[in-house]
Amino acid sequence: MRGIVDRIEENYFVIEIDGVNHDIPRLQVSDHVKEGDTVELEDGIWVTNRKLTEERAQSIHKLMKDVWED
């Protein structure tokens, strides 16, 4: 299962999975996960997929560059 971290609240992470936001308790999320990360569920713990997170960041950067180009 894969998702994107929408935001971090006091006791939980909001992770978008298939277009639906889910509140995931902090204990079920790796300490290294941050907002905007693409995460995957591995052995009951959500962990960052670094490759997909970087690809997503580059795609967003390119879209922003295209929008703001003169």
Residue, then its C-alpha position, 0 to 999 in steps of 0.5 A: m500500500r502506498g500514500i502521500v503524507d498530507r500533514i502531521e498533526e499532534n498525535y497522527f499523520v494524515i496520509e492520502i491513500d487512493g485519494v482519501n485521507h486517513d489519520i494514521p497514529r504516530l506509532q505506525v509511522s517511521d520517525h524519518v517521515k515528513e510532510g510531502d513524502t511518498v510512503e509505503l506500508e512495510d511490516g505495519i510501519w509507514v516508511t518513506n520511499r525515497k525514490l518515489t518521493e524524489e521523483r514526485a518532488q522533481s515533477i512538482h518542481k517542473l510543473m511550478k517552473d512551467v507555470w511561472e515561466d514567461 
